[in-house]
Each structure stands twice: as C-alpha cells, then as structure tokens.
Amino acid sequence: MERIPEPELMEEKEQVISYDEADFSEGEVNLINQINQYLLRKNISLGEKDLIVDLGCGPGNISEKLAIKWPNSEVVGIDGSKEMISRAQYNKNTNKKKLKNLRYICSDIKDIKSNNLLLKKKISLLVSNSLIHHITNLEDFFNTIRSLSNNITVNFHKDLKRPLDEKSALELKAQCSIKYNEILTNDYYASLRASYTFKELKNFTLENNLSSLDVFEDGDKYLVVYGKV
Ligand SMILES: C[S@@+](CC[C@H](N)C(=O)[O-])C[C@H]1O[C@@H](n2cnc3c(N)ncnc32)[C@H](O)[C@@H]1O
C-alpha cells in the first residue's frame, strides 16, 4: 500500500479531546515494560542525574507513566500542538500523583535544536510513541533524534506499521470502530495509511549511517526503532 501522509500536528480541539479521552492504557503499559526490560538487559538504571524525553507526547499518557516509573529522573514531554500541551498540562495538574519530575514544552520536533529548549542535562532515554507516522519526511525524525542523542542516550520509538494493502487497513479500521468513536477511528485509519513499513525504516537507518539503531516488528501491528545513535 502506498504511504499517504497525514498532517504532522494534532491541533483540532475535537481530535485532541477524542484522543485524550480514549483508553490506550494497555499499549502504554506494554511500552513502559518493554523499555524497562531493555534497560534491565543493558544494566542501565535511571536515577537523579538522568533526563527522559518523550517526543510527540500528546496529552502526556506516556510521559506520566515514565515519570511514575522513574520518579527520581526528570521527564520532559515535547509536542508541537498547543492544544495537546495544554491538555497534557491539565492532566498533570489533576493527576493524584504529584509528578513533580515532569514538565512539558511546546515545540515542533524539527525546531528543537534551534529553539534551545534549556535541557540542562544530557538525555539518557529518548522515547516516542505513535509519532513517526506523523512526520512527513523520515529525515526530519532521524535528524531530530540524532541531534538530541549523545553517547549515553538510549532511544526507544514505537509506532504503527503500515498494513500490506487497503483491505487490511479497512479491517483494522472496522475493529477500531467497535471500541472507539468516529473521530478516533478516522484518525486511526489515516494513521495506518501514513505509517512506515519495516523496510522503509530499516533502509533509512542503513543508508544514513544510523545502523547502530535497530528496527524490529512488534507483533503484526507495530514497529520499534531502538538503541544508540
Ligand atoms: C498519535 S499522537 C501520540 C501521542 C502520545 N505519544 C501517545 O502515545 O499517546 C502524536 C502526537 O505527535 C505530535 N506531533 C506530530 N508531529 C509533530 C512534530 N513535528 N513535532 C512535535 N510534535 C508532533 C502530535 O501533535 C500528536 O500530539
């Protein structure tokens, strides 16, 4: 199936509310467990000196879980959509856990370097979930993670995998509509068509001097890019 890009930022109020109100907790908990397992295997423990950055953080579901899992580390969620960031800030303020180690920044990932975001520490863990498919040109995503990474940075980026054909995409859309509302279902379908394939991500890393990053297929619906840049 040909890739059909979708708008990068999620800025429409209704779209943001639908996304925020949906329950994606099962996948989010899986992601945190996957990252934790990876860090354990590499003998990496995150503490006070460490900075965790969540790119394309949306309403902050993953950022909050990172902040709870690693309460002594600083967590920064970054998103280019003002609407998403104000939702994330609201969710943080109303969370019963204090989440003092979490803060948000509104910035397009393509502008992070030039915006000089006052990230005072080196990033130890650079995460994203469901961000890559929003990025029109893959080099913008990889240039960002390259510029934010240093010799200690562990990258872990998870996203949808583009279905093989339109029929499979429509089947996934139909499954989605059982659980989620129309706005979310349409967004999900657009996301599936905008996603990258394993081959596209893997080839990009091989052709752009990023072969220290690994790419794997996580079940039949997801892809993960991980490792050091
Ligand atoms: C599908 S949501 C995922 C949100 C969150 N990571 C999660 O898993 O719940 C994608 C988010 O990436 C943000 N985004 C897309 N392109 C971006 C860009 N170029 N710079 C910053 N944020 C971006 C969107 O605004 C949106 O909030």
The ligand as an ORCA input file, in Angstrom:
! r2SCAN-3c Opt
* xyz 0 1
  C      -0.794      9.990     17.871
  S      -0.273     11.235     18.946
  C       0.661     10.311     20.130
  C       0.673     10.964     21.491
  C       1.426     10.201     22.578
  N       2.793      9.959     22.215
  C       0.740      8.918     22.936
  O       1.299      7.855     22.655
  O      -0.351      8.968     23.480
  C       1.006     12.053     18.025
  C       1.453     13.358     18.623
  O       2.630     13.802     17.945
  C       2.544     15.209     17.772
  N       3.407     15.597     16.646
  C       3.267     15.235     15.362
  N       4.217     15.798     14.604
  C       4.983     16.546     15.439
  C       6.101     17.385     15.234
  N       6.624     17.583     14.031
  N       6.644     17.990     16.319
  C       6.101     17.821     17.550
  N       5.024     17.036     17.800
  C       4.472     16.411     16.751
  C       1.078     15.470     17.517
  O       0.726     16.816     17.745
  C       0.436     14.479     18.486
  O       0.194     15.064     19.730
*
